[in-house]
Amino acid sequence: MERKITPVVISTALGLGGRGIFPYTLWPDYRKLLKAVRETQTAVLTKSSTRFKRMGNFIPWNPLTWKYIQRLPGLGMLNAYGLTNPGAAKAAAEIRLAVEDGFHVIPNFYPEFAKGTDQAIRETLEALEIFQFLLGRRFWAVELNYSCPNSAEEIRENVEQGLKCSREVRERYPNLFIIAKISICHPYEFAQELEGLGVNAVHAINTIPYEIIYCPLSHPRSPLWRAGGGGVSGGPAFAAAYYYNQGLRRKVKLFLIMGCGVTSRDDVKKYFDIGADAVSFCTLALRDPREAAEIVRMEFSTRNR
Ligand SMILES: Cc1cc2nc3c(=O)[nH]c(=O)nc-3n(C[C@H](O)[C@H](O)[C@H](O)COP(=O)(O)O)c2cc1C
């Protein structure tokens, strides 16, 4: 398995283990995407796990919760998924299966700062031990998710916690490639401080809070307002994400994975043109896996020309 971030990476859309989400796996175009990702050794960032099982808002087998993931016009999505997952041990076991199956997978972990900073960091370190134990040498990188779009205020407030957590992970794992996933609500100083303490890469950005994308005059409130508003991804998020990333590139030198809003090859090129070291996408893989597969294959042939 390659120990590097490929120029194009798939974020979240291949699930907790990184080899596909059921029932998407029943869809031939999505299966073709999985094949392309495996054959090209494209890096896959998983869906977030937490240390212990967590019941989020969206439960795949409960139709009453399906409203927490909605389609938006322009190849967009709105989600208040809420991090449903079976915990780090099961996630690690799934990742191991994916890696053994030939996928190039990097785990994404969500430190639950709502439990208190010290507890969240303790749980993060425990989860990393589990990944290390189950993946061995194939555990060379981790993505720490500091950017779940609960509310803009909550995200802004987690800066100190994110820095402390990254520092402790850096100390405990000096050779681990750490990716910090940040939000449009984070000030650029957050990325600069992460760079200063030795984080290897920043992934900008996660889904964008609904009220940032949609003007309150034309869209008075999010259809998911009861669940905090939800995060917008895909086409409707591109302009704001592009603007944020353009500014961020001027502030940091570290490896920058730019993403959010990619719906075409043209968008990938736009991010490379403003200095992305790698470009990520998620929603495109779920809404138009055929285009996603073409991007993956095209990027691979450019890389190997
Ligand atoms: C349904 C759904 C679930 C997501 N779950 C996670 C997650 O568990 N962890 C995470 O870091 N990002 C998660 N994301 C965010 C994506 O990885 C990505 O950063 C975001 O959607 C922006 O990129 P895009 O416009 O290409 O989708 C999720 C996005 C969607 C649409």
The ligand as an ORCA input file, in Angstrom:
! r2SCAN-3c Opt
* xyz 0 1
  C     -23.948     12.251      4.065
  C     -22.611     12.822      4.470
  C     -21.956     12.314      5.586
  C     -20.735     12.858      5.983
  N     -20.081     12.327      7.070
  C     -18.861     12.815      7.422
  C     -18.133     12.231      8.483
  O     -18.563     11.259      9.114
  N     -16.928     12.764      8.801
  C     -16.379     13.821      8.107
  O     -15.262     14.244      8.418
  N     -17.041     14.380      7.079
  C     -18.250     13.907      6.721
  N     -18.909     14.454      5.652
  C     -18.287     15.574      4.928
  C     -17.577     15.153      3.646
  O     -16.525     14.266      3.911
  C     -17.024     16.384      2.896
  O     -15.982     16.953      3.654
  C     -18.103     17.425      2.649
  O     -19.299     16.800      2.240
  C     -17.691     18.443      1.597
  O     -17.274     17.862      0.401
  P     -18.262     17.574     -0.846
  O     -18.907     18.859     -1.230
  O     -17.363     17.026     -1.879
  O     -19.275     16.581     -0.375
  C     -20.152     13.939      5.247
  C     -20.819     14.444      4.134
  C     -22.034     13.904      3.727
  C     -22.716     14.483      2.507
*
